[in-house]
Amino acid sequence: MSSEGKDQDAIDAYLKALQLDPDKPESYYNIGLIYKYQGDWVKSLKYNAKAYELDPQDESTRWNLAIAATALREWVIVRSAWKDNGITLDGESGPIDMYFGMTPVRLNPASSGEVVWATRIDPVRARIDSVPYRESGFTYGDIVLHDGAAVGYRKVRDKEYPVFNVLELFESSDFTTATATVEIASEDDLKVLEEVFSNSQHIFEDWTRSIRTICRQCSEGKPHDHHDDDLAKQWSSNRTLGIAVFKGEPVSPLFDRWQQLTSGKLVELDE
């Protein structure tokens, strides 16, 4: 029922099932699952906690309990749930800020489905390392809460990375997103721009090189080999850059400096 958009009908059905069998953990779990995807974290925590009480051996329940508790900043519950999942954490209390490796995350999975790279700081939170499209509502450095189940994979060299759907923005960064259209004659001029930016707190990403559009089937599964070929194009002098702008500090002086050092040209800057 829930998958058909009839969430309340599904919840009502599970509540009726609980009237007949009040100790059935699956009913509590399924209600908690619906509330998770609705972003109703108080109710999701409530029902997942009851499911966990009835069946502490169920791994999915423990993960959803930890996700809801993380959204609510209930760190005592979070740490207990991860411990029960066999995950070793630094420290004894408070938020978790560790290194769990890099991962692709899918922003706004119900709509645009943009996938960006991030660094996991705990099992269900990650800091965005890419420069997302401005329209996504996310920025470089944002910390996002993501789901625990993989929905697709991305391959870098010979290693596959699971893609996790973002559930919500957990903590905003100090960056905003700007875009620039430039004319760059060669890879060397692009490297000079990187050097100029390295002396600031801004960063940029060459979207012409890094962004590819793939079908939904590939995005939520394993991209076909031909999608990897999409990025191996001949050099194009007209390039689009995504820029993470730190705390509103001006970016244009960096391009002025770059144009003094190279034959590159700033065509348009949209801050």
Buried (B, 14 or more C-beta within 10 A) or exposed (E): BBEEEEBEEBBEBBEEBBEEEEEBBBBBBBBBBBBBBEEBBEBBBBBBBBBBEBBEEBEBBBBBBBBBBBBBEBBEBBBBBBEBBEBEEEEEEEBBEEEBEBBBBBBBBEEBBBBBBBBBBBBBBBBBBBBBBBEBEBBBBBBBBBBBEBBBBBEEEEEEBBBBBBBEBBEEBBBBBBBBBBBBEEEEBBEBBEEBBEEBEBBBBBBBBEBEEBEEEBBBBBBEEEBEEEEEEEEEEEBBBBBBBBEEEEBEEBBEBBBEEBEBBBEEBEE
